[in-house]
Amino acid sequence: MECNMYMCDTEYEKIIELGNLLLKLLDSIPSSIKGSNKLKSKIQQEIFCLEKAKQANRLKKEHISSSNLHHYEAFVNCVIKDPNCVSILELFHLDSDLVGKKKIYVDIVTEQRTKWIKVVARNPKALSQIFKGEGDYQQKSIIDHAEEYLECAKQNAVLFKPPVVEFYFASGIEIDLAEELSSIGIFISGNILGVDCENEQKALELLKIEPYQLNRDVNRLNLDVPTMIAYVSALTNGHADRKVRGKVLSQQAESERKFPVKPILDDVFKGKELYACETAVSNFKSIVDILGGEGEKKRTEELLSRITVVNDVPYTKLKIKGKIKARALAVFGTGQALEALTTTSNSSFVRAARTQGIHLDVFIHEPRALTERKEIAD
C-alpha cells in the first residue's frame, strides 16, 4: 500500500511538473498565434483538478493516467514545431444535415489558414477498437471525427478551396485505420504501427503524401467602394504632401506619406481581372460626383474602364445588423460568388462576419478618402 502511494506521489509530481512546463512553453510562442490563452486555461484547469484531488486525499492512479495533460503535451509540441501556425483551438461552425449546427474547434490552423491539424494522443489500439465497433455504445470513432472535420473544412473554404485536414497521431496509428482515414481525404502524420514486409511500402506512401500542395492562386479581384476611392484619391496620387482640411484627412495624409497605398494596390491588381458589382460602382460614382475633384473624376473614368461590372449577388448567410450593412452584403457576396478576392478597407465588416462564423476571402488595405477639394492652398 505504501509502495503504491509512493508511486502515485511520484507520478503526481511528474505530471504537475509536465503541466507547468507546458505553460512555460506556451509563454514562449509568438504572440501572433491566436488561441494560446485558451490552451493555457485548459492546462491550468487540469493542474487544478489534480491538485484538488491530491489535497483531498482522493488522488488515484486513474486521475493521472487519464489526465488530458498527456494530450496537451503532444498538442504543445506540435505547435512549437510548426513555424507557420496561425491559431490554435479556433472555433468554426458546421451545418450538418444529421446534427444541425455544431461548433468545431480546430486544434491547429496553419499554412496561411489553408491547413488544419487535429492532434490525436489516444492509444492506437483503442482507436482501432472503437472504429471496429468495440467501444462504448454510440461512441464516436476517429472516422466520425474525420468526416466532421472534412465537412466543416468544405463549409469554411480559404481562397475558395477547403483547408486540407491532417491528423497527427502522437502515439501512432495502426495501418488499417490509417488507410481508412487516407481514403476519405485525411492526411496522416505520426508513426504507423503494424507494418510488416508486405505493407511497408503502403505505410511509406501514406506518410509521404504532402498535404500542402493545393494551388490557391486567385486571378480575380472584386473591388469594394473604399478600394476604388483609395485608388483614385488625390492623396494616393502625388498629393500626400498637400495640407488638407479636417483632422481625419490630415491623419490619412500623414499615414500615406509613411505607407503609400497606391503601390500596394497596383501590386495586388497586377495580372488580375478586376470586377465590381453594380451597387459598388453606383455608390462609387455617386461619391466621386459629389466629393471628387477634377483629377479624381478623371482617374475614376480610367479605373472604371478597367473593371468588369457584374450583377449583385448579396451574401445570404449573414444577418444585417451593426457593422453588417446591405451594401457590404452585396459587395462581399459578389466576391464570393465570383470566387474573387475582395479588396477593401472595411475591416469592421470582416470582423463582424467572423463573429457570425463566416471567414471571407479578402485583402485589407488602409483607408484613403477623396481629398482634392479639401486641399488648402499655400
N, C-alpha and C positions, 0 to 999 in steps of 0.2 A: 504493500500500500504506500509506504514511504517512498519507495522507488518510483512508483507511478506518479506520485505527487511531485517528486523531484524532476522527473522527465517533463511533466506538464508545465512546471515553473520554467524550465529551461526553454521549452518550445514557445512559451508565452513571451519570454524576454526576447527571443529571436524574432518573433512576428511583430512585436511592438517596435523593435529596432528597425525592421523592414519598413513598417508604416512610416516612421519618422524619416527614414532615408528617402522614401518616395516623395514625401512632402518637400524635402530639400532639393531633390532632382527637378521637381516641377517649378521650384523657385528659379531654377537656372535656365528654363526655356525662354525663348523670345517672347516679349510682351505682345507681339503682333498675333500670336496664336490665341484665338478666342476659345473660351470654354475651360481654361485651366483651373479657374476657381471652382467650377462645378465638380471637377475631378478631385480637387483638394478637399472639398466638403464631403465627398463620398468616402475618401480615405480617412478623414478625421472622424467621421461617424463610425467607421469600422473600428478604429482605435478606441474610441469612446465606449463602444459596446463591450469590447474585450476587457477594458479597464474596469468597467462597471461590474462585469461578471466576476472578475478577479477580486474586487473589493468586497463583494457579497459572498465570497467563498463558493460561488456556483460555477466556477470555470471548469470545463471538461475538455477532453481532447477533441471532441466533436466541434467545439467552438473554434478551435484553432485550425483544424483540418478543413472545415467548411468556410473559413473566413474568405471574403472577397478580396482580401489583400493579395492573395496569390494571383488572382485575375488582374488586379491593378498593377502588379509588378510587371506582367507581360505588356500591359497597356502602356505604362510609362516608358518602358524600354523601346517599344515600337515608335512612340512619339519622338523620343530622343534621337533615334536612328534615322528618322525621316526629315531631311533638310527642307522639304517643300510643304510641310504640314501647315495648313491654313487654320483649321479649327478642330476641336475635339468635343465629343458629346453634343454635336449640333442637332437641333430639332428640325425634322422635316415632316410633312404631312402626307399621309397615304389615304387615298379614297378608294376603298376596296368594295367590290360587289358583295363579298361574303360577310365582312365585319363592319362595313360602313367606314366612317372617318376614323383614322387612327394616327397616333403620334409615333414616329420612328426616330430614335436617337442614333445617329451615326457616330461610331467611335472616333474615327479619324477621317477628316476631309483633307485631301492633299492634291498636288499637281494642278494648282490654279482651279480647284474645285471640280476637276474632271475625273477624280478618282476617290472612291470611298473604301475604307478598310474597316472590317469588323474583326476584333481581336477575340479569339476563342481559346480559353485556357483549360477547358474541361478535359477530363480523362478521355483519351481516344476510344477506349473500349466502350465506355458509357455512351459516347456519341453514336457509335455503331449499333449498340443495343437498342437505343431509343429509335434510331432510323428503321430498325427491323421490327419495331412494334413491341419491344420487350421492356419498355419503360412504364411509368405510371399511366393511368387512364387519361387519355386526351392530352398527354404531354407532347409539346411541340418538338419536332426533330429539327436538326440543323438544316434540313432541306426546306422545311416550312419557313424558317427564318430567312433562308436564302431567297426564296420566292418572294417574300415580303420586301426584302431589300431591293431586288431587281425591279419589282413593280413600282416601288417608291422612286427608284432612280429614273424610271421612264417618265414619271409624273413631275420630276424636278430636273429637267434637261438643262445642260450647260452648253451654250452655243449650239442649241437645237439637237444635241445628242445626249442620251442619258450618261451619267457618270459610270465608268467601269467599276465593278464591285470585286474587291479582293477579300478573301477570308484568310487571316493569318492564324495558324494553329500553333500556339506556343508550346503545347505538349505533344504535338504531332497529330496525324490523322491516318487512319487505315486506308489502304489504296482503293478498296472498293467504294468507299464513301467519297474519297477524293475524285474518283472517276465520275460518280453520280453528280457531284456538285459542278464539275467542269462541263458536263454535258448540258447543263441548263444555263451556263454562261457565267459561272463564278470562277474567278482566277484564284489559284491556290498558292500559298506560301507557308513555309514551315516544313518539318520533317514528315515524309510519307513512310508509314510503317507497313509491315507485312510484305516487304519487297523480296522477291527471290529471283533466280536466274531467268525465269520465264517472263516476269513482268517488270524487270529492272528498266528496260528501255521505255516502257509505258510510263513509269514513275518519273523518269528523267524528262520526258516530253511534257508531263503535267507541270513540272516546276520551271521548265524553260520558257513557257509561254509568257511573254511580256505584256502586262495589261495596258500599259500606256502607249498604245500605238495608233490611236484614232486621230484621223485628220480633222481638225476643227477649224480650218480656215473659213472665214466668213467673208464673202466678196460683196455683200450688200450692206449699205448703211441706210438707216432710217433717221432723218433729221428732225429733231424736236424744234419747236419755236425758239427757245433760248440759244440753241446752237446756230441757227440761221441769223439771229440777231447779233450774236457774238462775232460771226464770220464777216458781217458787213459793217460792223461798228467802226466809226472813225477812230475809236480808242485802239482797236487792234490793227488799224491800217495806217500807222505812222503818226498818230496824233496823241500818243500816250504822254508826251511832254507838255501838252497844252493844259492850261488851267481850265477847270470846269466848275460849274455851279452845283452846289449840293454836297453834303458830307459823303453819301453813299457813292456818288460818281467819283469823287476825289479819292476815296479808298480804292475803288476799282482801277483808277488811273495809276495809283501807286503800285498796286498788285501787278498791273500789266507791265509796268517798267521792269519789275523783278522777274515775272513769269509770263512772258508773252503767250497768248492763247492761239493766235493765228498759225504760227509754225506747227503747233501741236495738231491743230485741226487739219492743216494741209497734209501732214504726215499720215494722219488717220484716213483722210479722203483718198490718198494716193492709190491708184489702181482699183478703186472701188466703184460700184454702181450706186448712185445716190438717189434715194427715194424720199418722199414726204407725202403724208396723207392730205386730203382736201382741207380738213379742218385746220391742220397746222399751217398750210400755205395761206389759207384765207386769213387766219389770225395774224400771221407774219406780215402779210401785205397791209392789213389794217393798221398795225402798229407802226410800220415804216411810213405809211401815208400821213399819219398824224404826227409822229415824233421825229421822223428821219430828216436829215439834211440832204442837200443835192448829191453829195458824194455817196452817202449811204443808200440813197434811192437808185443811183446808177449801179452800185455793186449788188443791190438786190436783184436787178434785172439780169445781171451777169450770172449770179448764183442760181436763180430760178431756171435759167436756160440749161443748166447742167443737171437739173433734178427731174426725175420722172414722178409725176403726181398720180397717186392712186386713190381709190375709194377708201373711206374709213372702214376699219374692222375693229370696232370697240372691244376691249377686253371684258369678258363676261364673268370671270372668276373673282373679280374684286368688287366690293361694295363702295358706292360713293359716300364718303364721309371724311371729315377732317382734311388732310392733305391730298386726298384722292378725289380729283375733280373729273368732270365729264371729258374735258379736252384731253387731259392726260390719258384717260382710258382709251380714247380714240387713237392717240399718237402711239402709245406703247403697245396697244393691241394690234395695230397695223404692223409694227415692227416684228412682233412675234409671228403674225400670220405670214409675213414675207420671209421669215427666217433671216431677218436682218438685224444687225447690231444697232440699237437705238442710241444716238449721241444726244446728250442732254447735260444741263447743269441743274436739273430738277432732282437733286439728291433726296429731298424730303419725300417725294413721291416714291422713290425706290425703297427708302427705309420703311415707309408706311405699308408698302406692298409686302415687304418681308414680315411685318407683324401679322399679316394675314396668311403667311406661309407661302408667298409667291416670290420666287427668285427670278428676276428679269435679266435678260442679256443686254447690258448697257455699257457705254463708255461715258464716264462722267468727267466734265471739264469745269473750270471756274466760270462764273457768270460774267458777262460783259453787256452793258446797256448801250443804247444809241446815245451818242454824246455830241454830235456835230453842232446841233442847235443850242447846246448848253455850254459851248466853249466861251471863255472870257477873253475878249480882245486885249492884247498887251497895250 
